[in-house]
Amino acid sequence: MTFTEFRNETELLYESINSSSAPGFTTTEWGNILTIAQRKVVINILEEGVTKTAFNQLAIEKLIKEDSYTVTETNSHFKNSDGTVAQTLDPGVKEFDSQFFWIVDEYVRTAATNNIRIIRQSFDFYRVNIGNPFRSPNSDDGYWILQYNNLPVFITDGTALTNYYLVGCHHPDIYPIGTGLTYGTHGSWLNEGAHYRIVEEAVKLARMSVNDTEGFQLAMADFTKQN
């Protein structure tokens, strides 16, 4: 749908379930409401699981991007299971894509093996299990990853890593629904089949302006904060 089609369909459904005295919205306000609704649809899909259904995969496929990083540095605060120093990324070489807000998948590579699973662990888990031979990281079950000072730290069995690969979802607000679009005639980068869900979420938000004024104001304030 184009933005105009989004707005018309949302207005039609909104007006059909509200009294004639319900407040209307300007074009800009509809753009903001629809963008918040799009965000809710994307987050619901991510929480449910991108690969859970074909619909989920297709709905946000244009938001899913892959990035790769060379593993070049070490971090002396952490040790691998064999006692060697853990590895990390060089913060000066490349920063994470700032548009990512959700990690869908991540894996690492060694000089000999591609696509090794990597599992995010807490610091408590790391401290308790790094010396446990039955729980320690390995290439079969997966290496570990901790987040420290805005960089990933990789915990292995001592095997050196060469690359880290991240599959992430761009924040949907990067592609707002509204006038002055710069990416063609569509009002949303989500797959066409997900557009009706955006309309439904937008109607819910619009109804909040009547039934839950405080909740609606909080939703709009959150949108303003992120843009």
Residue, then its C-alpha position, 0 to 999 in steps of 0.5 A: m500500500t502507498f501511504t494514502e492507501f494506508r491512511n484511507e484504509t485505517e481511517l475507514l476502519y477507525e471510523s466504522i468502530n468509533s462514534s462520529s464524535a471521535p477525534g480525527f487525525t491530521t496526515t502527519e499524525w496518521g503517518n506517526i501512528l502508522t509508523i508506530a504500528q509498523r514497529k509493533v508488527v515488526i517487534n511482535i514478529l521478532e518476539e514470536g520468531v522470524t523462522k516460526t512461519a513463512f509469513n514471519q520470514l517474508a513480512i520483514e525480509k527487507l529489514i534483515k541484513e547481514d554484516s561481518y567483522t574481522v576478529t583481531e583483538t584480545n580481551s585480557h578480562f576473559k579467558n577461554s576454557d584452556g586458559t588462553v586470552a579471549q578474543t574481541l573486535d577492534p573498536g577502531v576498525k568498524e562499529f556495529d551497524s547503528q541501524f541494527f536493533w535486534i540480533v536474529d542470528e550470529y556465528v563465527r568462523t575459524a581458519a578451518t571451519n565456517n558457520i560455528r554456532i555461537i551462544r550468548q551467555s551471562f557473566d554469571f554463566y561464564r564464571v560458573n561454567i568456564g572451568n566445567p569440562f562438561r559445560s565448556p564451549n566447543s565447536d560442536d555445541g557452540y562457542w560463547i559470546l559475552q557483551y562487554n563495553n559495547l563489544p562482543v567477547f568470544i569464549t572458545d576452547g582456545t581455537a582462534l577465530t577469524n570472523y564474526y557474522l551478525v544477522g540483524c534486523h534494522h529498526p523499522d522506524i528507519y523506514p517511516i510510513g508517511t509523506g515525502l517517501t524516498y523509497g518508492t511508492h510503498g508506504s512500508w518496506l514490510n511485505e505487502g501481506a503484512h500491511y493489513r496487520i499495520v492497519e489493525e495496529a494503527v486502528k488500535l492506537a487511534r482508538m487509544s486516543v479515545n479510550d486510553t488517552e494516557g497510553f496513546q500519549l505515551a506511545m506518541a512520546d516514545f515515537t518522538k523519542q526514537n525519531 
